[in-house]
Amino acid sequence: MTEAEISQKQIEQRKYLNSLKISGKAMIAFGAWTALRVILLMLLGENNIRAFILSTAQGMEELGETELSIVTAVFFVTIMVFCIIAFLINYVAGIGAYREGKGKKKGTVYIIVTSLLLILMIMSLVASLLSEPADPAQMSTEDAFLNEEGSFLLDLTQLLICVDILYSMIKSRKIGKELEKEQTA
């Protein structure tokens, strides 16, 4: 390889490493947004936790205010645990990509997590495409968009972030090996 080719390869490798950093940050932000969105929907939405429990508990007259508060708290804590797990999964994928983009640690855990997220996103998108649309008589137009198309767009965004992380990682490592081989030769 000539000096110009090596220089071009280094520029290309930096491009992919920068892409890893950006996608890593996006993955972390996406995880935070997902957790925040679920928490806000459960607290502030029309179908908040209390309304859900009350609609589910109809017919249980013996359920007093204290018991209802306990059930609501347990349900909320359970949802918080799932939100934290979802955030941590996105965080592991994002921070691993970010660190590799900074040239620090080349990990394998974040690659596995990102690959699993990619598979889950593909399954989610296929399921949303194959599912029947919501009954328009039961939902307002705005609710239907936010629930169906909005979720589809968020899943698609996360899918693209996962693809970018994996593609950038593969390309940067491949170019890095080529440059190492050239420098040792």
PABA-648943 format. One record per residue (C-alpha): x negated, y, z negated. Coordinates in steps of 0.25 Angstrom, whole numbers, padded with zeros to 4 digits, always signed. Each point is the difference from the previous one (the first is absolute). Example, Ala and Ser with C-alpha at 12.3 -4.5 7.8 and 13.67 -1.06 7.14 Angstrom:
BEGIN
-0049-0018-0031;-0006+0014+0002;
This chain:
BEGIN
+0000+0000+0000;-0005+0014+0003;+0000+0011-0010;+0013+0006+0007;+0007-0013-0001;-0004-0001-0015;+0005+0014-0003;+0013-0003+0007;+0002-0012-0008;-0003+0007-0013;+0011+0011+0004;+0010-0011+0003;-0003-0007-0013;+0002+0013-0008;+0013+0002+0008;+0005-0013-0005;-0005+0002-0014;+0007+0014-0001;+0013-0008+0005;-0002-0009-0012;-0001+0011-0010;+0012+0007+0006;+0008-0013+0000;-0004-0004-0014;+0005+0014-0005;+0013-0002+0008;+0002-0014-0006;-0002+0005-0014;+0010+0012+0002;+0010-0010+0007;-0001-0008-0013;+0003+0012-0009;+0011+0004+0009;+0007-0013+0000;-0001-0001-0015;+0005+0014-0002;+0011-0002+0010;+0005-0013-0007;+0000+0007-0013;+0007+0013+0005;+0011-0009+0006;+0002-0008-0012;+0001+0013-0009;+0007+0010+0009;+0007-0007+0011;+0014-0003+0001;-0002-0015-0003;-0010+0003-0012;-0003-0010-0010;+0012+0003-0010;+0010+0000+0012;-0005-0013+0005;+0000-0006-0014;+0014+0005-0003;+0005-0005+0014;-0006-0014-0003;+0005+0000-0014;+0014+0002+0003;+0009-0010-0007;-0010-0001-0012;+0008+0008-0010;-0009-0004-0011;-0012+0008+0006;-0001+0012-0009;-0008+0013+0002;-0012-0006-0008;+0000-0012+0008;+0001+0007+0013;-0011+0009-0004;-0009-0012-0003;+0004-0007+0013;-0003+0013+0008;-0014+0002-0007;-0004-0014+0003;+0005+0001+0014;-0008+0013+0002;-0013-0006-0006;+0001-0012+0009;+0001+0009+0012;-0011+0009-0005;-0009-0013-0001;+0003-0003+0014;-0003+0014+0005;-0013+0000-0007;-0003-0014+0006;+0004+0006+0014;-0009+0012-0002;-0012-0008-0005;+0001-0009+0012;+0000+0013+0009;-0011+0005-0009;-0009-0012+0002;+0001+0000+0015;-0002+0015+0001;-0011+0002-0010;-0008-0012+0007;+0002+0007+0013;-0004+0013-0005;-0013-0005-0007;-0004-0008+0013;+0002+0013+0008;-0009+0007-0010;-0010-0010+0003;+0000-0005-0015;+0005-0014-0001;+0005-0010+0010;+0011-0008-0007;+0008-0012+0004;+0011+0002-0010;+0006+0012+0007;-0001-0007+0014;+0009-0012-0006;+0010+0010-0007;+0001+0008+0013;+0002-0012+0008;+0011-0005-0009;+0006+0014+0000;+0000+0000+0015;+0007-0014+0001;+0010+0005-0010;+0003+0013+0008;+0001-0009+0013;+0010-0009-0007;+0008+0013-0006;+0001+0006+0014;+0004-0012+0006;+0011-0002-0011;+0005+0014+0002;+0001-0001+0015;+0007-0013-0001;+0010+0004-0012;+0014+0005+0003;+0001+0015-0001;+0008+0005-0012;+0015+0002+0001;+0001+0015+0004;+0013+0001-0008;-0007-0003-0013;-0011+0010+0002;-0001+0014+0004;-0009+0003+0013;-0011+0006-0009;-0001-0012-0009;+0000-0010+0012;-0012+0008+0006;-0007+0000-0013;+0002-0014-0004;-0002-0007+0014;-0008+0009+0009;-0008+0006-0011;-0004-0013-0006;-0004-0005+0014;-0009+0012+0002;-0007-0001-0013;-0002-0015+0003;-0005+0003+0013;-0010+0011-0005;-0006-0010-0010;-0001-0010+0010;-0008+0010+0009;-0009+0003-0012;-0003-0014-0002;-0003-0003+0014;-0009+0013+0000;-0008-0005-0012;-0002-0014+0005;-0004+0005+0014;-0009+0011-0005;-0007-0010-0010;-0002-0010+0011;-0006+0010+0010;-0009+0007-0010;-0006-0013-0005;-0002-0005+0014;-0007+0013+0004;-0008-0001-0013;-0005-0014+0003;-0004+0005+0014;-0008+0012-0005;-0007-0009-0011;-0004-0010+0011;-0005+0011+0008;-0008+0006-0011;-0006-0013-0004;-0004-0003+0014;
